[in-house]
Amino acid sequence: MTINRELFDQVMVPNYAPSAIIPVKGEGSRVWDQDGREFIDFAGGIAVNCLGHCHPALVSALKEQGEKIWHLSNVMTNEPSLRLAKKLVDATFADKVYFANSGAEANEAALKLARRFALDNYGEQKSQIISFNKGFHGRTFFTVTVGGQAAYSDGFGPKPGDIAHCDYNDLAAFEALISDNTCAVMMEPLQGEGGIVSPNADFVKGVRDLCTKHNALLIFDEVQTGVGRTGDLYAYQGLDVTPDILTTAKALGGGFPIGAMITTTDIAKHLKIGTHGSTYGGNPLACAVAEAAFDTVNTEEVLTGVKAKEALFRELLTAINDKHNVFSEIRGKGLLLGGVVSEQYKGRAKEFLVAATQEGVMSLVAGADVVRFTPSLVIPEADIREGMARFEKAVASVVANNA
């Protein structure tokens, strides 16, 4: 059997359009394809590979747990899930943890819990969910409808109801929308897919205050921002605002599929036995790997290092831009960064991604106008500098083709 890009078209549902490159090996922040070509990874599987590829702590945890027990139903609990849950509780505002397999599932659980909490405490009329335009919360029908990008939810029939949207960072619009019938507000503490947009301090605090005023639960979707990505363990910790429910996935497993919803005891009690569930949620293999990732990231050395690496990324991106003038702004926080393309390249961010791949560096986009970088949190400085040198060649090639 020949394993190549053409086989994808033969056997896979065509909802993805992957590049011709098929990576087969990774170590740290470097990846090699079938032909032995090397790439520096500034994408991290879209903010997932928080410790790069094949980190020794994660490989060790996987091997060790793989020789113990792989799966149990939730008729029984298991040691890795209990250890990880205790560490999540000890490190955050939360008292209780629910495990899932992905960010979308964690968000689904959060939304269902919020609706059940409101129903139990206030009645059926309190069902409205507010989220923000350009937000992204997953691909289940509920989460994609809550997400603020209609193109992802259109075309599948009637959508879940009583969901409203307003612009991110527009506190006046939000205040006009929220009411005593609002059960929950879901927001990213830094919009990822929507273009790497940070919240204004007054906005995020205003949202918190208005949720409290109207007895609405504030849900922070930290699927992309969580587990050290912004330089804090969770982004809320750097915003001086505490949500009622928080969701986490992506980097939580360092590449192994896992998600979690965390909340307080008073809210959690409304997911009574049988009201929600997940076959693989709390899987021992996933939780063992996630515990190793969590322990590695949740250190002063790594979290401080993220902030230092952000400064280096910004310095090198600014130097590239000073020379080629392709970005109007570098925005984001920690190692969730985006270069907003200038007017001349509007709608063409993907051209920079394609050119970067050709030069041996993996990057991302966040919409049509932002080139996104979400590398390993422990990427060495030498790899940052080499990757940026390659990225500059890519930028130069786009500029030359545009001349």
C-alpha positions in Angstrom: 0.0 0.0 0.0 1.3 3.4 -1.0 0.6 6.0 1.7 0.5 9.5 0.2 -1.7 12.5 -0.2 -3.7 10.9 -3.0 -4.8 8.1 -0.7 -6.5 10.8 1.4 -8.8 11.7 -1.5 -9.6 8.1 -2.0 -10.6 7.1 1.5 -11.3 10.2 3.6 -14.4 12.3 3.8 -13.5 15.5 1.9 -14.1 18.0 4.8 -10.4 18.7 5.1 -7.9 19.8 2.5 -4.5 18.8 3.9 -1.2 19.8 2.3 0.8 17.3 0.3 3.3 16.9 3.2 2.8 14.0 5.5 4.8 14.3 8.7 6.1 11.0 10.1 8.4 12.0 13.0 8.6 14.8 15.5 11.1 15.7 18.2 10.8 18.9 20.2 9.8 21.7 17.9 11.1 20.0 14.7 9.1 17.7 12.4 10.2 15.5 9.5 8.1 14.4 6.6 8.1 11.1 4.5 11.0 12.5 2.4 13.1 13.4 5.4 12.5 17.1 5.0 12.7 19.1 8.3 10.2 21.7 9.5 10.2 24.0 12.5 6.8 23.8 14.1 5.3 27.2 15.0 1.8 25.7 14.7 1.8 23.1 17.5 -1.3 21.3 16.1 -3.2 24.5 16.6 -2.0 25.2 20.2 -2.2 21.6 21.2 1.4 20.4 21.3 2.3 22.6 24.3 5.5 20.6 25.0 6.4 19.9 21.3 6.6 16.5 19.9 7.5 13.3 21.8 8.4 15.1 25.1 10.1 12.6 27.4 7.6 13.2 30.3 4.6 12.5 28.0 6.1 9.5 26.3 7.1 8.0 29.7 3.6 8.6 31.1 1.9 7.0 28.1 4.2 3.9 28.2 3.8 3.5 31.9 0.0 3.8 31.9 -0.2 1.7 28.7 1.1 -1.3 30.7 -1.4 -0.8 33.5 -5.0 -0.1 32.3 -6.3 1.6 29.2 -10.0 2.1 29.6 -12.8 1.8 32.2 -16.4 3.0 31.9 -17.6 5.6 34.3 -19.2 2.9 36.3 -15.8 3.0 37.9 -13.3 5.8 38.5 -9.5 5.5 38.0 -6.4 6.8 39.6 -5.0 9.0 36.8 -8.3 10.9 36.4 -8.5 11.5 40.2 -5.0 12.8 40.3 -5.5 15.1 37.4 -8.8 16.4 38.7 -7.2 17.2 42.1 -4.4 19.1 40.4 -6.8 21.1 38.3 -8.9 22.0 41.4 -5.8 22.9 43.4 -4.5 25.2 40.7 -7.7 27.1 39.8 -10.9 28.6 41.2 -12.8 25.4 40.7 -14.0 22.7 43.1 -15.2 20.1 40.6 -14.1 18.6 37.2 -15.9 16.8 34.4 -13.7 15.1 31.8 -14.5 14.9 28.1 -12.5 14.1 24.9 -12.3 17.5 23.2 -12.9 21.2 23.6 -16.2 21.0 21.8 -17.4 18.3 24.2 -16.2 20.3 27.2 -18.1 23.3 25.9 -21.2 21.2 25.2 -21.1 20.1 28.9 -20.7 23.7 30.1 -23.6 24.9 28.1 -25.9 22.0 29.2 -24.9 22.6 32.8 -25.6 26.3 32.5 -29.1 25.7 31.1 -29.8 23.1 33.8 -28.5 25.4 36.6 -30.8 28.2 35.3 -33.8 25.9 35.0 -33.4 24.5 38.4 -32.9 27.8 40.1 -34.9 30.3 38.1 -37.3 28.6 35.8 -37.8 27.9 32.0 -37.8 31.5 31.0 -34.1 31.9 31.9 -32.5 30.1 28.9 -30.8 32.8 26.8 -27.1 32.2 26.0 -25.0 35.1 24.8 -21.7 34.8 23.0 -19.6 37.0 20.7 -19.2 37.5 17.0 -16.1 35.7 15.5 -16.0 33.5 18.6 -15.3 29.8 18.2 -16.5 27.1 20.6 -16.4 23.8 18.7 -18.1 21.9 16.0 -21.0 20.1 17.7 -24.3 21.7 16.6 -24.9 23.4 19.9 -21.3 24.8 20.2 -21.1 25.8 16.6 -24.3 27.7 16.9 -23.1 29.4 20.1 -19.9 30.3 18.2 -20.1 33.6 16.5 -19.4 32.5 12.9 -22.7 31.6 11.2 -20.9 30.1 8.2 -20.0 27.1 10.4 -23.5 26.5 11.6 -25.5 27.3 8.5 -26.8 24.5 6.3 -27.6 21.9 8.9 -31.3 22.6 9.5 -33.0 24.4 12.4 -30.4 25.6 15.0 -30.6 25.4 18.8 -32.6 28.4 20.0 -32.3 31.3 22.3 -28.7 32.1 21.4 -27.7 35.7 20.8 -24.4 37.4 19.7 -22.8 40.8 19.9 -19.4 42.2 19.1 -16.4 41.4 21.3 -15.1 44.4 23.3 -18.4 46.3 22.8 -19.6 46.5 26.4 -22.5 48.8 25.5 -23.9 46.3 23.0 -23.5 43.6 25.5 -25.2 45.5 28.3 -28.1 46.2 25.9 -28.4 42.5 25.2 -28.1 40.8 28.6 -31.2 40.5 30.8 -32.6 38.5 33.7 -33.5 35.8 31.1 -29.9 35.3 30.3 -28.7 32.0 31.7 -25.1 32.1 30.5 -22.4 34.1 28.6 -19.7 32.1 26.8 -16.5 33.9 25.8 -12.9 33.3 25.0 -10.6 35.4 27.2 -8.6 36.0 24.0 -10.3 35.2 20.7 -8.3 32.6 18.8 -10.0 31.6 15.5 -11.6 35.1 15.4 -8.2 36.8 14.8 -6.2 36.7 18.0 -8.2 39.5 19.6 -7.5 40.4 23.3 -10.2 41.7 25.5 -10.1 45.2 26.9 -9.7 45.2 30.6 -12.9 47.3 31.1 -14.8 44.9 28.8 -14.0 41.7 30.5 -14.6 43.1 33.9 -17.9 44.7 32.7 -19.0 41.3 31.4 -18.3 39.7 34.7 -20.2 42.4 36.6 -23.2 42.3 34.3 -23.3 38.5 34.6 -23.4 38.8 38.4 -26.1 41.4 38.2 -28.4 39.3 36.1 -27.5 35.9 37.8 -26.0 34.6 34.5 -23.1 32.2 34.6 -19.9 33.4 32.9 -18.3 30.6 30.9 -14.7 31.1 29.9 -13.7 28.9 26.9 -10.0 28.4 27.5 -9.7 25.5 25.1 -7.0 27.5 23.2 -5.7 29.9 25.9 -5.4 27.3 28.7 -2.5 25.4 30.2 0.2 28.1 29.9 -0.5 29.4 26.4 -0.7 33.1 27.5 2.0 32.9 30.2 -0.5 32.2 33.0 -1.7 28.7 33.7 -5.2 29.9 32.6 -5.8 33.2 31.0 -8.4 34.3 33.5 -5.6 34.5 36.1 -4.0 37.3 34.2 -7.3 39.2 33.7 -8.3 39.7 37.4 -11.7 38.1 36.5 -13.0 34.7 37.6 -15.5 32.8 35.5 -18.2 30.5 37.0 -17.3 27.6 34.5 -14.1 27.1 32.5 -13.4 24.7 29.7 -10.0 23.4 28.8 -8.6 21.0 26.2 -6.0 21.2 23.4 -2.8 21.7 25.4 -4.3 19.9 28.4 -3.1 16.6 26.9 -0.1 17.9 25.1 -1.4 16.1 22.0 -3.4 13.3 23.5 -7.2 13.9 23.2 -8.7 15.1 26.4 -11.0 18.0 27.5 -12.4 19.1 30.8 -15.0 21.4 32.3 -14.3 22.8 35.7 -16.7 24.7 38.0 -17.8 25.3 41.6 -19.6 22.8 43.8 -22.8 24.8 43.9 -23.0 24.9 40.1 -21.7 21.3 39.5 -24.4 19.7 41.7 -27.0 20.4 38.9 -25.4 17.7 36.7 -26.9 14.9 38.7 -26.3 11.3 38.0 -27.5 10.5 34.4 -27.9 14.0 33.2 -24.7 13.9 31.1 -21.9 11.5 30.2 -19.0 10.5 28.0 -17.8 7.0 27.1 -14.1 8.0 27.0 -14.3 11.0 29.4 -11.7 10.4 32.1 -9.9 7.7 30.1 -6.9 6.5 32.2 -4.4 6.8 29.3 -5.5 10.4 28.4 -5.5 11.5 32.1 -2.0 10.0 32.7 -0.6 11.9 29.8 -2.4 15.1 30.7 -1.2 14.9 34.3 2.4 14.7 33.0 1.8 17.7 30.7 0.1 19.7 33.4 2.9 19.0 35.9 5.5 20.1 33.3 3.7 23.3 32.3 2.6 24.4 35.7 6.0 25.6 36.9 7.4 29.1 37.3 10.2 28.2 34.8 7.9 27.3 31.9 5.3 30.0 32.5 7.9 32.7 32.9 9.6 31.3 29.8 6.5 31.7 27.8 6.6 35.5 28.4 10.2 35.7 27.4 9.6 33.7 24.2 6.7 36.0 23.4 9.1 39.0 23.6 11.5 37.3 21.2 8.8 36.4 18.8 7.5 40.0 18.8 11.0 41.3 18.3 11.8 39.1 15.3 8.3 39.6 13.7 8.7 43.4 14.1 12.2 43.2 12.5 10.7 41.3 9.6 7.9 43.8 9.3 10.2 46.7 9.4 11.9 45.3 6.3 8.9 44.0 4.3 5.9 46.0 5.7 3.4 43.2 5.5 1.7 43.4 8.9 -0.4 46.3 10.3 -0.2 44.9 13.8 1.2 42.0 15.9 -1.3 41.0 18.6 -2.1 38.3 21.1 -0.5 37.2 24.4 2.1 34.7 25.4 2.6 32.2 22.6 -0.8 32.8 21.0 0.3 35.5 18.6 -1.0 36.8 15.3 0.3 39.1 12.5 -2.5 41.1 11.0 -1.8 41.5 7.3 -1.7 45.0 5.9 -4.3 46.4 3.5 -2.2 45.4 0.5 -2.4 41.7 1.5 -6.0 41.8 3.0 -7.7 38.4 2.7 -4.4 36.7 1.8 -3.0 35.4 5.1 -2.9 31.9 3.8 -0.3 32.9 1.1 2.1 33.4 4.0 1.3 30.0 5.5 1.9 28.3 2.2 5.1 30.1 1.5 6.3 29.4 5.1 5.7 25.6 4.6 7.8 25.8 1.4 10.6 27.3 3.5 10.4 24.7 6.2 8.3 26.3 8.9 4.8 25.4 10.0 2.4 28.2 10.8 -1.3 28.9 10.9 -3.9 31.4 10.0 -6.8 32.9 12.1 -9.3 33.9 9.5 -8.3 35.4 6.1 -6.3 38.3 7.5 -4.1 36.9 10.4 -1.1 34.7 10.3 -1.1 32.8 13.6 1.7 31.3 15.7 1.1 28.8 18.5 4.4 26.9 19.0 5.5 24.7 21.9 5.7 26.5 25.2 9.2 25.2 25.6 10.5 25.8 22.1 14.3 26.6 22.3 15.4 30.1 21.4 17.6 28.7 18.6 14.5 27.2 17.0 12.6 30.5 17.3 15.4 32.3 15.6 15.9 29.7 12.9 12.1 29.4 12.3 11.8 33.2 12.0 14.7 33.3 9.5 12.8 30.8 7.4 9.6 32.8 7.8 11.4 35.9 6.6 12.3 34.1 3.4 8.6 33.1 3.0 7.5 36.7 3.5 10.1 37.9 1.0 8.8 35.4 -1.6 5.2 36.6 -1.1 6.3 40.2 -1.4 8.3 39.4 -4.6 5.3 37.7 -6.1 3.2 40.7 -5.3 5.6 43.2 -7.0 
